[in-house]
Amino acid sequence: MGISQFLTVAANTASGNPEPSVGVVVATGLILVFGVLVLLYLLITLEGIIFTSVDRRKKGAPAPKKEAAPAPVKAAAPKAPVVEAGIPGEVVAAIAAIACMDGGEHYTLRSVKRTRVSGRSAWGQAGVVAYTEPF
């Protein structure tokens, strides 16, 4: 559809035909929606390019020189976790493996204990937590 067809529809509207055809309305709506989507895509892409260049500039800046650090002190071996009675060793090993897999050296398993029973199933309790946590 060209501009001339839109102008013809506008002329028909002014001459007494108050409503444009359904095809013109649908075409105008589709063109408008997809045009705005393309503009949003371009805007988000431009923001990504800008923020990437800003990050590169920050990383490219020379870091201040540090004084010679003293020799690192070896950390003591981590203590065995405190385990509540009745929890099998396999469960403790699985929990420790997950903690190690998620954070590696940043997490230490200190204790393993059962949670208090609230009367809800695990799925019900998860729903309560999900819908009542603060923003």
Phi and psi in degrees as a GROMACS rama.xvg file:
@    title "Ramachandran Plot"
@    xaxis  label "Phi"
@    yaxis  label "Psi"
@TYPE xy
-100.514  175.47  GLY-2
-62.7704  -35.6962  ILE-3
-62.5023  -36.2023  SER-4
-67.5903  -38.9137  GLN-5
-65.1695  -38.1187  PHE-6
-67.2179  -35.5849  LEU-7
-63.7657  -42.1284  THR-8
-64.2803  -40.2485  VAL-9
-64.2937  -38.3025  ALA-10
-67.3462  -39.9817  ALA-11
-63.5475  -37.5039  ASN-12
-65.5714  -39.4532  THR-13
-73.3465  -24.4501  ALA-14
-88.2843  3.28487  SER-15
130.462  -20.4831  GLY-16
-85.3026  100.975  ASN-17
-73.1715  -19.9633  PRO-18
-120.892  134.769  GLU-19
-73.9234  165.116  PRO-20
-68.6865  162.508  SER-21
-63.5834  -38.664  VAL-22
-60.8333  -40.7223  GLY-23
-66.506  -40.9336  VAL-24
-64.7071  -44.3094  VAL-25
-64.979  -45.9381  VAL-26
-62.0321  -43.3761  ALA-27
-62.4128  -43.1586  THR-28
-63.3206  -45.1103  GLY-29
-64.3547  -43.4002  LEU-30
-63.4668  -41.4867  ILE-31
-65.2971  -46.7407  LEU-32
-63.7924  -48.3646  VAL-33
-70.1857  -30.73  PHE-34
-63.5496  -43.0918  GLY-35
-67.5585  -38.0176  VAL-36
-62.3029  -40.9937  LEU-37
-64.7339  -41.6609  VAL-38
-62.6246  -41.7643  LEU-39
-63.6663  -41.6604  LEU-40
-60.0326  -46.0453  TYR-41
-64.4371  -39.1972  LEU-42
-63.9967  -45.0397  LEU-43
-67.5135  -38.3711  ILE-44
-64.0022  -42.2107  THR-45
-62.0421  -42.8491  LEU-46
-61.5404  -40.8657  GLU-47
-61.2083  -41.9641  GLY-48
-64.9364  -42.5284  ILE-49
-63.8435  -48.0359  ILE-50
-67.7065  -33.3778  PHE-51
-65.4317  -41.9046  THR-52
-67.4132  -36.3006  SER-53
-65.3691  -41.6607  VAL-54
-63.6751  -39.5638  ASP-55
-65.0088  -37.9848  ARG-56
-65.3985  -40.4575  ARG-57
-65.4026  -39.8932  LYS-58
-72.0415  -29.1629  LYS-59
-76.1253  -17.2791  GLY-60
-68.2991  137.627  ALA-61
-68.8689  138.087  PRO-62
-81.0161  146.106  ALA-63
-64.426  142.346  PRO-64
-72.9451  139.183  LYS-65
-97.7553  153.738  LYS-66
-69.8145  160.585  GLU-67
-62.034  122.378  ALA-68
-78.0747  144.195  ALA-69
-65.9548  161.238  PRO-70
-59.4782  136.12  ALA-71
-66.7255  141.175  PRO-72
-88.8849  131.351  VAL-73
-70.7349  132.315  LYS-74
-75.8415  147.7  ALA-75
-67.1403  152.132  ALA-76
-61.7753  139.365  ALA-77
-64.3719  144.27  PRO-78
-76.3242  155.795  LYS-79
-68.0084  142.156  ALA-80
-67.8249  149.635  PRO-81
-80.8676  122.844  VAL-82
-115.594  130.949  VAL-83
-67.656  148.194  GLU-84
-62.5134  138.607  ALA-85
97.2357  -4.4733  GLY-86
-97.1079  120.606  ILE-87
-66.8131  155.732  PRO-88
-63.6351  -30.9611  GLY-89
-64.0103  -36.6254  GLU-90
-67.3441  -42.8704  VAL-91
-62.7762  -41.1097  VAL-92
-64.772  -39.2028  ALA-93
-66.6565  -41.3046  ALA-94
-65.121  -42.152  ILE-95
-64.1101  -37.8264  ALA-96
-65.5187  -40.416  ALA-97
-64.966  -42.9555  ILE-98
-63.1731  -39.2578  ALA-99
-68.3662  -39.5769  CYS-100
-68.5628  -37.7994  MET-101
-73.6398  -43.5944  ASP-102
-127.386  -8.99574  GLY-103
66.8741  -118.155  GLY-104
-81.6694  -6.92784  GLU-105
-83.0299  -15.0903  HIS-106
-119.24  145.529  TYR-107
-129.189  130.897  THR-108
-81.7214  113.478  LEU-109
-99.1609  -36.8319  ARG-110
-155.458  155.667  SER-111
-130.836  119.976  VAL-112
-144.614  158.385  LYS-113
-75.8947  148.613  ARG-114
-83.739  159.374  THR-115
-74.4431  146.933  ARG-116
-84.9979  129.045  VAL-117
-104.494  -2.24022  SER-118
92.9673  -9.7089  GLY-119
-103.243  155.562  ARG-120
-71.7178  169.462  SER-121
-60.944  -38.3679  ALA-122
-68.3768  -40.346  TRP-123
-65.0042  -42.6148  GLY-124
-65.0454  -38.6987  GLN-125
-63.0832  -38.1613  ALA-126
-64.6782  -41.3986  GLY-127
-63.6558  -44.4042  VAL-128
-63.7939  -42.0519  VAL-129
-65.6537  -36.3101  ALA-130
-93.9257  -4.73151  TYR-131
-117.88  3.1668  THR-132
-75.4208  148.005  GLU-133
-70.6788  162.706  PRO-134
